[in-house]
């Protein structure tokens, strides 16, 4: 199995700080699942649930990035890491702008909003009364739709930024293979 296949099959699961919710993220965002412990969904207020989900999103994404980095480092031991010597000013500026990407999406019913800063920081917002009025299945489906929307918008912003720094001639397949470690060629 080559690196691309290992990255596509990579799946990580994390649990919310209170231990009542688990999230699974895999296939570079193609497989996302959220599961509440039986009966626990209705025990949350909207505010508390939003806090737990925000923290859970940070945990599962951090775990995914750590696992992804471990796979890449094992397959390509000499992969570039920013040591302030290897990267030039343009590459550091690209990475600074990459870290500043902020995306948001809302559930189809408008009750749930998910906001992310570079897929590192997450903020889930839930409209008042949602937990008491919306079933667990409907809530979960809406949350996952918003989460997928954030991922899609983030990918589009990364693609736009890569085009700006590395040229629009880079194919989607090459961008996906190379990722954010591409180096800009001098003009």
N, C-alpha and C positions, 0 to 999 in steps of 0.2 A: 504494500500500500504506500503510495507516494504522499508527500506533504499535503498536497491539495485535497486528496481523499481523507487524510487524517483530520484536516481542518474542517472539512464538510461533515464528518461524522462526530466531531467534538460536541459533547453535551455536558452541561454543568447544572447541578441542582443546588439551591440554597434555601434556607429557612429564615422566616422573618425573626426579628429579635425576640418576639414573644413566643415563638415556636408554633404558632397556630396556622401559618400559611407557608406553603412551599412553592417555589417557582423553578421551572426548568427552562433553560435556554440552550439551543443547539442549532447546528446546521447554519451557522452564521446568520441566525435570526429567522430561519425557516421553520424551526420547531420551538414554539413557545407554549408553556403550559402553566397554569396557576391553579392550585388546589388548596382549599380551606380544610382544616380538620373538621370532621362531621359536626354540624350544629354550631360552629364557631362564628360563621358569617354574621348572624343576627346579634351576636354579643358586642359587636363594635358600634361605636358612634362613627359618623362620617369622618370626623376630625382624627380620631385615633386610627381608623382604618387607613386614611390617607398617609399618616405618618409611618405606619408599619409597611405599607406598600412602597413608599419612597425609599425607606431603608432596605427593604427586600430587593428592590430594583438595583440599588447600589451594590448590594452583596452579590447578587447573581452575575451582574456584569463584571464586577471586579474579579470574581472567580473565573469567569470565562476568559477575560483578558490574561490573567495569570496562566491559565492552562494553555491558551493559544501561544503566548510568549514562550512557554516551556517547550511546546512542540516545535516552534520555529527555531529556537536556539539549539535544540537537539539535532534538527535536520540541517541547519546552516550555522555552524558554530562561529563563523566570522561575520555574522550579521552586524550591521552598523548600529551602534547605540550612540546617542548624543553625548560625547565626552568633551564637548566644547572645542575640540581640536579637529576631529574628522568632518564635522558639519560646518558649512560656511554660513555666512549671515543670512543668505536667502533661504537655506534649509531650516535654520532656526526660526526665521520669520514665518515660513510655511507651517511649521509645527506649532508656533504660537497661535496662528490664525486657525489651525485645525482644532486646537484646544478651546478656542473661543466660540466654536459653532454651537448655537443654541436653537433647538427645534422644539416644537410643540404640536400636539394633536388632541382632538377631542373625540369622545365616543359618539356614535351615531345619534344618541338621544340628547347629547349635550350635557349630560350630568357629570361626566368624568373628563378631566383634562390632565394630560401627562406632558411635563416639560423636562427637557434634558439639556445639560451643558456638556457637550462633547461625549455623551453616553457615559459620563463618569458621575455627575451629580444629577439627581432625579427629584422631581417634585410632582406628587400626585395630588390633585385637587378633586374633591367630591362635593357635589351640591348638597345642601342641607336636605335631609329627609330621604336621601337616596337609599340608604340601607333598609329603612323600614318600608319603602314603597317598591323596591325592585328586587326580584328574586336573585339568589346567588348565581344561577346560571346566566341570567341576563346581565348582571353586573360584571361577571367574569368575561363574558363575550365582549361587552363594551370596553372594558379595561384593556383587553388584549388587542382590540381594534385600534384603540388610541396608541398603545405601545408600538404596534406595527407601523402606525402612521409616523411616529417619531423616528423609528428606524429608517423608514423609506425617505423621509425628508433629510435625515442626517446623511444617508448615502448620497442623495442628490447634491447636498452642499459640499460633501467631500469631493465628489466628481467635478463640480464646478471649480473648486479650489485647485484641484490637481490640473485641470485644464488651464487655469490661469498661470500656474507655476511651471507646468511641464509640457504644455501644449495640448491642443485638442485632438491631435493625431493619435493619442494613446487610446487603444481599444479598451472596452469595458473588461474584456477577459484579461488583458495585460494589467490594467489597474487593480483588478481583484487579486491577481497572482502576486503582484509586486507590493501592493498596499502602501501605507504611508511612509515607507522607507526609501521611496524613489529619490533619486538625486537629480536636480535640475542641471541640464547641460548649459555651459556658457554660451551666450549668444554673440 
